[in-house]
Amino acid sequence: MLSILLTSFKEPNVGKAIKAILEQEIPDKYELIIAAPDEETEKLAAEFKKTYPQIEYFKDPGKGKSFALNLLFKEAKGDILILTDGDVVVGKNSIKNLLKHFSDKKVGVVSGRPVSSNSKDNMMGFWSHLLLDAGAHSIRKEMFEKGKFLEASGYLFGLRAGVVNEIPLDVAEDAMIPYLFLRKGYKIAYAEDAPVYVKNPNNFSDFVKQRVRTAKAHEKLTLYVPDFPKVKSFANEVMMGWHRALSYPKTPKEFAWTLALFPARTYIWACAYATRLGKKYYTDAWEKIESTK
């Protein structure tokens, strides 16, 4: 059996996220657990359940995504768990394409591929495509093909149930879970044919806020596991990313936008480092980035 765990908190488009899952061609019997603390999502789940009995609603206490996942790991009935969010749209056949990798018993975690749903006609939208295509996708594909460790995408990834039953609340779950599987001898796979469509920030303020939060969620990993094979860091971004970034633009305008991204990313890492000096660490909580809704 398969358990699909959708975590959400007052997401205005959670209905689209649910519908995209229900329209999937899923080869296995499955349950779709919609976890959220708000009444709006609870009522919507109840409406969907009238037509789709495989839906279950889980009232989480609103203490953050990782807190909710720790509870859901105990509730889910499936042998494979698929994790996704209420503010993204899973692509057609993405779940089926994730599941194919689990035919290899040595695979413990499979990451989907985030794809920006923003327009590339403006700088912020172009940045979102560059960072996901030339950055995240390119690096995950390379790591997977070389048999190296890769972090999953929290927007969509799968894992074998019963291997990891609890995760820390103050680190990125999509990095910690793959590492815990790696330590138990499992491989981490990447399903590039399993897209999940993500709306990214459309203004610089929200862009910085989101990216600093992501950086902070990774900075405490080494406090739990000093030997964590860190992928997301300023040094790695410089060494692994600059040539990928410069090969991505197709027009002079896009090339100018790409050059503007370098100081922007440097500023984001500086902000993340400043919060560390001020001992303002990442905490698990539902935090909205308004322009992504």
Contacts in CASP RR format, 6 or more apart in sequence:
PFRMAT RR
TARGET T0000
AUTHOR 0000-0000-0000
METHOD contacts of the structure
MODEL  1
MLSILLTSFKEPNVGKAIKAILEQEIPDKYELIIAAPDEETEKLAAEFKK
TYPQIEYFKDPGKGKSFALNLLFKEAKGDILILTDGDVVVGKNSIKNLLK
HFSDKKVGVVSGRPVSSNSKDNMMGFWSHLLLDAGAHSIRKEMFEKGKFL
EASGYLFGLRAGVVNEIPLDVAEDAMIPYLFLRKGYKIAYAEDAPVYVKN
PNNFSDFVKQRVRTAKAHEKLTLYVPDFPKVKSFANEVMMGWHRALSYPK
TPKEFAWTLALFPARTYIWACAYATRLGKKYYTDAWEKIESTK
1 28 0 8 1.000
1 29 0 8 1.000
1 30 0 8 1.000
1 31 0 8 1.000
1 77 0 8 1.000
1 78 0 8 1.000
1 79 0 8 1.000
2 26 0 8 1.000
2 28 0 8 1.000
2 29 0 8 1.000
2 30 0 8 1.000
2 31 0 8 1.000
2 78 0 8 1.000
2 79 0 8 1.000
2 80 0 8 1.000
2 81 0 8 1.000
2 82 0 8 1.000
2 99 0 8 1.000
3 30 0 8 1.000
3 31 0 8 1.000
3 33 0 8 1.000
3 76 0 8 1.000
3 77 0 8 1.000
3 78 0 8 1.000
3 80 0 8 1.000
3 81 0 8 1.000
3 82 0 8 1.000
3 161 0 8 1.000
4 21 0 8 1.000
4 30 0 8 1.000
4 31 0 8 1.000
4 32 0 8 1.000
4 33 0 8 1.000
4 81 0 8 1.000
4 82 0 8 1.000
4 84 0 8 1.000
4 95 0 8 1.000
5 33 0 8 1.000
5 35 0 8 1.000
5 69 0 8 1.000
5 72 0 8 1.000
5 76 0 8 1.000
5 81 0 8 1.000
5 82 0 8 1.000
5 83 0 8 1.000
5 84 0 8 1.000
6 14 0 8 1.000
6 17 0 8 1.000
6 18 0 8 1.000
6 21 0 8 1.000
6 32 0 8 1.000
6 33 0 8 1.000
6 34 0 8 1.000
6 35 0 8 1.000
6 84 0 8 1.000
6 85 0 8 1.000
6 86 0 8 1.000
7 35 0 8 1.000
7 36 0 8 1.000
7 60 0 8 1.000
7 65 0 8 1.000
7 68 0 8 1.000
7 69 0 8 1.000
7 72 0 8 1.000
7 83 0 8 1.000
7 84 0 8 1.000
7 85 0 8 1.000
7 86 0 8 1.000
8 14 0 8 1.000
8 17 0 8 1.000
8 34 0 8 1.000
8 35 0 8 1.000
8 36 0 8 1.000
8 41 0 8 1.000
8 85 0 8 1.000
8 86 0 8 1.000
8 87 0 8 1.000
9 36 0 8 1.000
9 37 0 8 1.000
9 38 0 8 1.000
9 41 0 8 1.000
9 62 0 8 1.000
9 64 0 8 1.000
9 286 0 8 1.000
9 288 0 8 1.000
10 36 0 8 1.000
10 38 0 8 1.000
10 40 0 8 1.000
10 41 0 8 1.000
10 286 0 8 1.000
10 288 0 8 1.000
11 17 0 8 1.000
11 41 0 8 1.000
11 85 0 8 1.000
11 86 0 8 1.000
11 87 0 8 1.000
11 293 0 8 1.000
12 293 0 8 1.000
13 86 0 8 1.000
13 87 0 8 1.000
13 293 0 8 1.000
14 34 0 8 1.000
14 36 0 8 1.000
14 41 0 8 1.000
14 44 0 8 1.000
14 86 0 8 1.000
14 87 0 8 1.000
15 44 0 8 1.000
15 48 0 8 1.000
16 89 0 8 1.000
17 84 0 8 1.000
17 85 0 8 1.000
17 86 0 8 1.000
17 87 0 8 1.000
17 88 0 8 1.000
17 89 0 8 1.000
17 90 0 8 1.000
18 32 0 8 1.000
18 34 0 8 1.000
18 44 0 8 1.000
18 45 0 8 1.000
18 48 0 8 1.000
18 55 0 8 1.000
18 86 0 8 1.000
20 89 0 8 1.000
20 90 0 8 1.000
20 91 0 8 1.000
21 32 0 8 1.000
21 84 0 8 1.000
21 90 0 8 1.000
21 95 0 8 1.000
22 32 0 8 1.000
22 48 0 8 1.000
22 52 0 8 1.000
23 92 0 8 1.000
24 90 0 8 1.000
24 92 0 8 1.000
24 93 0 8 1.000
24 94 0 8 1.000
24 95 0 8 1.000
24 96 0 8 1.000
25 93 0 8 1.000
25 96 0 8 1.000
26 95 0 8 1.000
26 96 0 8 1.000
26 99 0 8 1.000
27 96 0 8 1.000
27 99 0 8 1.000
28 80 0 8 1.000
28 99 0 8 1.000
30 54 0 8 1.000
30 78 0 8 1.000
31 54 0 8 1.000
31 55 0 8 1.000
31 56 0 8 1.000
31 76 0 8 1.000
31 77 0 8 1.000
31 78 0 8 1.000
32 52 0 8 1.000
32 54 0 8 1.000
32 55 0 8 1.000
32 56 0 8 1.000
33 55 0 8 1.000
33 56 0 8 1.000
33 57 0 8 1.000
33 58 0 8 1.000
33 72 0 8 1.000
33 75 0 8 1.000
33 76 0 8 1.000
34 41 0 8 1.000
34 45 0 8 1.000
34 48 0 8 1.000
34 55 0 8 1.000
34 56 0 8 1.000
34 57 0 8 1.000
34 58 0 8 1.000
35 57 0 8 1.000
35 58 0 8 1.000
35 59 0 8 1.000
35 60 0 8 1.000
35 68 0 8 1.000
35 71 0 8 1.000
35 72 0 8 1.000
36 42 0 8 1.000
36 45 0 8 1.000
36 57 0 8 1.000
36 58 0 8 1.000
36 59 0 8 1.000
36 60 0 8 1.000
37 59 0 8 1.000
37 60 0 8 1.000
37 61 0 8 1.000
37 62 0 8 1.000
37 286 0 8 1.000
41 57 0 8 1.000
42 57 0 8 1.000
42 59 0 8 1.000
45 55 0 8 1.000
45 57 0 8 1.000
46 57 0 8 1.000
48 55 0 8 1.000
49 55 0 8 1.000
49 56 0 8 1.000
49 57 0 8 1.000
58 68 0 8 1.000
58 71 0 8 1.000
58 72 0 8 1.000
58 75 0 8 1.000
60 67 0 8 1.000
60 68 0 8 1.000
60 71 0 8 1.000
60 72 0 8 1.000
61 67 0 8 1.000
61 68 0 8 1.000
62 68 0 8 1.000
62 286 0 8 1.000
63 284 0 8 1.000
63 285 0 8 1.000
64 169 0 8 1.000
64 284 0 8 1.000
64 285 0 8 1.000
64 286 0 8 1.000
65 85 0 8 1.000
65 173 0 8 1.000
65 284 0 8 1.000
65 286 0 8 1.000
66 167 0 8 1.000
66 168 0 8 1.000
66 169 0 8 1.000
66 171 0 8 1.000
66 173 0 8 1.000
66 284 0 8 1.000
67 169 0 8 1.000
67 284 0 8 1.000
69 83 0 8 1.000
69 167 0 8 1.000
69 173 0 8 1.000
70 165 0 8 1.000
70 166 0 8 1.000
70 167 0 8 1.000
70 169 0 8 1.000
73 81 0 8 1.000
73 161 0 8 1.000
73 162 0 8 1.000
73 164 0 8 1.000
73 165 0 8 1.000
73 166 0 8 1.000
74 165 0 8 1.000
76 161 0 8 1.000
78 161 0 8 1.000
79 160 0 8 1.000
79 161 0 8 1.000
80 99 0 8 1.000
80 102 0 8 1.000
80 158 0 8 1.000
80 159 0 8 1.000
80 160 0 8 1.000
80 161 0 8 1.000
81 158 0 8 1.000
81 159 0 8 1.000
81 160 0 8 1.000
81 161 0 8 1.000
82 95 0 8 1.000
82 98 0 8 1.000
82 156 0 8 1.000
82 157 0 8 1.000
82 158 0 8 1.000
83 154 0 8 1.000
83 156 0 8 1.000
83 157 0 8 1.000
83 158 0 8 1.000
83 159 0 8 1.000
84 90 0 8 1.000
84 154 0 8 1.000
84 155 0 8 1.000
84 156 0 8 1.000
84 196 0 8 1.000
85 154 0 8 1.000
85 155 0 8 1.000
87 198 0 8 1.000
87 199 0 8 1.000
87 292 0 8 1.000
87 293 0 8 1.000
88 114 0 8 1.000
88 155 0 8 1.000
88 156 0 8 1.000
88 196 0 8 1.000
88 197 0 8 1.000
88 198 0 8 1.000
88 199 0 8 1.000
89 117 0 8 1.000
89 196 0 8 1.000
89 197 0 8 1.000
90 156 0 8 1.000
90 196 0 8 1.000
90 197 0 8 1.000
91 194 0 8 1.000
91 195 0 8 1.000
91 196 0 8 1.000
91 197 0 8 1.000
93 193 0 8 1.000
93 194 0 8 1.000
94 112 0 8 1.000
94 156 0 8 1.000
94 191 0 8 1.000
94 193 0 8 1.000
94 194 0 8 1.000
94 195 0 8 1.000
94 196 0 8 1.000
95 194 0 8 1.000
97 191 0 8 1.000
97 193 0 8 1.000
97 194 0 8 1.000
98 110 0 8 1.000
98 112 0 8 1.000
98 156 0 8 1.000
98 157 0 8 1.000
98 158 0 8 1.000
98 191 0 8 1.000
98 194 0 8 1.000
100 191 0 8 1.000
101 107 0 8 1.000
101 110 0 8 1.000
101 189 0 8 1.000
101 191 0 8 1.000
102 108 0 8 1.000
102 110 0 8 1.000
102 160 0 8 1.000
104 187 0 8 1.000
104 189 0 8 1.000
106 185 0 8 1.000
106 186 0 8 1.000
106 187 0 8 1.000
107 186 0 8 1.000
107 187 0 8 1.000
107 188 0 8 1.000
107 189 0 8 1.000
108 159 0 8 1.000
108 160 0 8 1.000
108 163 0 8 1.000
108 181 0 8 1.000
108 186 0 8 1.000
108 187 0 8 1.000
108 188 0 8 1.000
108 189 0 8 1.000
109 152 0 8 1.000
109 157 0 8 1.000
109 158 0 8 1.000
109 159 0 8 1.000
109 160 0 8 1.000
109 177 0 8 1.000
109 178 0 8 1.000
109 181 0 8 1.000
109 186 0 8 1.000
109 188 0 8 1.000
109 189 0 8 1.000
110 152 0 8 1.000
110 157 0 8 1.000
110 158 0 8 1.000
110 159 0 8 1.000
110 188 0 8 1.000
110 189 0 8 1.000
110 190 0 8 1.000
110 191 0 8 1.000
110 194 0 8 1.000
111 140 0 8 1.000
111 150 0 8 1.000
111 151 0 8 1.000
111 152 0 8 1.000
111 153 0 8 1.000
111 156 0 8 1.000
111 157 0 8 1.000
111 158 0 8 1.000
111 174 0 8 1.000
111 178 0 8 1.000
111 188 0 8 1.000
111 189 0 8 1.000
111 190 0 8 1.000
111 191 0 8 1.000
112 152 0 8 1.000
112 153 0 8 1.000
112 155 0 8 1.000
112 156 0 8 1.000
112 157 0 8 1.000
112 190 0 8 1.000
112 191 0 8 1.000
112 192 0 8 1.000
112 194 0 8 1.000
112 195 0 8 1.000
112 196 0 8 1.000
113 137 0 8 1.000
113 140 0 8 1.000
113 153 0 8 1.000
113 156 0 8 1.000
113 190 0 8 1.000
113 191 0 8 1.000
113 192 0 8 1.000
113 193 0 8 1.000
113 194 0 8 1.000
113 195 0 8 1.000
113 196 0 8 1.000
114 132 0 8 1.000
114 136 0 8 1.000
114 137 0 8 1.000
114 153 0 8 1.000
114 155 0 8 1.000
114 156 0 8 1.000
114 195 0 8 1.000
114 196 0 8 1.000
114 198 0 8 1.000
115 132 0 8 1.000
115 133 0 8 1.000
115 195 0 8 1.000
115 196 0 8 1.000
115 197 0 8 1.000
115 198 0 8 1.000
116 125 0 8 1.000
116 128 0 8 1.000
116 129 0 8 1.000
116 132 0 8 1.000
116 133 0 8 1.000
116 197 0 8 1.000
116 198 0 8 1.000
116 199 0 8 1.000
116 200 0 8 1.000
117 197 0 8 1.000
117 198 0 8 1.000
117 199 0 8 1.000
117 200 0 8 1.000
118 124 0 8 1.000
118 125 0 8 1.000
118 128 0 8 1.000
118 129 0 8 1.000
118 199 0 8 1.000
118 200 0 8 1.000
118 202 0 8 1.000
119 125 0 8 1.000
120 126 0 8 1.000
120 129 0 8 1.000
120 254 0 8 1.000
122 202 0 8 1.000
123 257 0 8 1.000
123 260 0 8 1.000
124 200 0 8 1.000
124 201 0 8 1.000
124 202 0 8 1.000
124 203 0 8 1.000
124 204 0 8 1.000
124 207 0 8 1.000
125 200 0 8 1.000
125 202 0 8 1.000
126 254 0 8 1.000
126 257 0 8 1.000
126 258 0 8 1.000
127 200 0 8 1.000
127 207 0 8 1.000
127 257 0 8 1.000
127 261 0 8 1.000
127 264 0 8 1.000
128 200 0 8 1.000
128 201 0 8 1.000
130 245 0 8 1.000
130 248 0 8 1.000
130 249 0 8 1.000
130 258 0 8 1.000
130 261 0 8 1.000
131 261 0 8 1.000
132 198 0 8 1.000
133 248 0 8 1.000
134 241 0 8 1.000
134 244 0 8 1.000
134 245 0 8 1.000
134 247 0 8 1.000
134 248 0 8 1.000
135 241 0 8 1.000
135 244 0 8 1.000
135 245 0 8 1.000
136 153 0 8 1.000
137 192 0 8 1.000
138 244 0 8 1.000
139 150 0 8 1.000
139 231 0 8 1.000
139 240 0 8 1.000
139 241 0 8 1.000
139 244 0 8 1.000
140 150 0 8 1.000
140 151 0 8 1.000
140 153 0 8 1.000
140 190 0 8 1.000
140 192 0 8 1.000
141 190 0 8 1.000
141 192 0 8 1.000
143 149 0 8 1.000
143 150 0 8 1.000
143 190 0 8 1.000
143 231 0 8 1.000
144 150 0 8 1.000
144 188 0 8 1.000
144 189 0 8 1.000
144 190 0 8 1.000
147 187 0 8 1.000
148 229 0 8 1.000
149 178 0 8 1.000
149 179 0 8 1.000
149 182 0 8 1.000
149 188 0 8 1.000
149 229 0 8 1.000
149 231 0 8 1.000
150 178 0 8 1.000
150 188 0 8 1.000
150 190 0 8 1.000
150 231 0 8 1.000
151 172 0 8 1.000
151 174 0 8 1.000
151 175 0 8 1.000
151 178 0 8 1.000
151 231 0 8 1.000
151 232 0 8 1.000
152 158 0 8 1.000
152 174 0 8 1.000
152 175 0 8 1.000
152 177 0 8 1.000
152 178 0 8 1.000
152 188 0 8 1.000
153 174 0 8 1.000
153 196 0 8 1.000
154 173 0 8 1.000
154 174 0 8 1.000
155 196 0 8 1.000
155 198 0 8 1.000
156 194 0 8 1.000
156 196 0 8 1.000
157 174 0 8 1.000
157 177 0 8 1.000
159 177 0 8 1.000
159 181 0 8 1.000
160 181 0 8 1.000
160 186 0 8 1.000
163 180 0 8 1.000
163 181 0 8 1.000
163 184 0 8 1.000
163 186 0 8 1.000
164 177 0 8 1.000
164 180 0 8 1.000
164 181 0 8 1.000
167 173 0 8 1.000
167 176 0 8 1.000
167 177 0 8 1.000
167 180 0 8 1.000
168 176 0 8 1.000
168 220 0 8 1.000
168 224 0 8 1.000
169 283 0 8 1.000
169 284 0 8 1.000
170 220 0 8 1.000
170 281 0 8 1.000
170 282 0 8 1.000
170 283 0 8 1.000
170 284 0 8 1.000
171 217 0 8 1.000
171 218 0 8 1.000
171 220 0 8 1.000
171 221 0 8 1.000
171 224 0 8 1.000
171 282 0 8 1.000
172 214 0 8 1.000
172 217 0 8 1.000
172 218 0 8 1.000
172 221 0 8 1.000
175 217 0 8 1.000
175 218 0 8 1.000
175 221 0 8 1.000
175 228 0 8 1.000
175 231 0 8 1.000
175 232 0 8 1.000
176 221 0 8 1.000
176 224 0 8 1.000
178 188 0 8 1.000
179 221 0 8 1.000
179 225 0 8 1.000
179 228 0 8 1.000
179 229 0 8 1.000
181 188 0 8 1.000
182 188 0 8 1.000
182 229 0 8 1.000
183 225 0 8 1.000
198 292 0 8 1.000
199 292 0 8 1.000
199 293 0 8 1.000
200 207 0 8 1.000
200 210 0 8 1.000
200 292 0 8 1.000
201 207 0 8 1.000
201 209 0 8 1.000
201 210 0 8 1.000
201 289 0 8 1.000
201 291 0 8 1.000
201 292 0 8 1.000
202 291 0 8 1.000
203 291 0 8 1.000
204 264 0 8 1.000
206 289 0 8 1.000
206 290 0 8 1.000
206 291 0 8 1.000
206 292 0 8 1.000
207 264 0 8 1.000
208 264 0 8 1.000
208 267 0 8 1.000
208 268 0 8 1.000
208 271 0 8 1.000
209 289 0 8 1.000
210 289 0 8 1.000
210 292 0 8 1.000
211 265 0 8 1.000
211 268 0 8 1.000
212 268 0 8 1.000
212 271 0 8 1.000
212 272 0 8 1.000
212 275 0 8 1.000
213 282 0 8 1.000
213 287 0 8 1.000
214 232 0 8 1.000
215 232 0 8 1.000
215 268 0 8 1.000
215 269 0 8 1.000
215 272 0 8 1.000
216 272 0 8 1.000
216 275 0 8 1.000
216 276 0 8 1.000
216 280 0 8 1.000
216 281 0 8 1.000
216 282 0 8 1.000
217 282 0 8 1.000
218 230 0 8 1.000
218 232 0 8 1.000
218 233 0 8 1.000
219 272 0 8 1.000
219 276 0 8 1.000
219 281 0 8 1.000
219 282 0 8 1.000
220 281 0 8 1.000
220 282 0 8 1.000
221 228 0 8 1.000
221 230 0 8 1.000
222 228 0 8 1.000
222 230 0 8 1.000
230 236 0 8 1.000
234 266 0 8 1.000
234 269 0 8 1.000
237 265 0 8 1.000
237 269 0 8 1.000
242 262 0 8 1.000
245 258 0 8 1.000
245 261 0 8 1.000
245 262 0 8 1.000
246 255 0 8 1.000
246 258 0 8 1.000
248 254 0 8 1.000
248 258 0 8 1.000
249 255 0 8 1.000
249 257 0 8 1.000
249 258 0 8 1.000
275 281 0 8 1.000
END
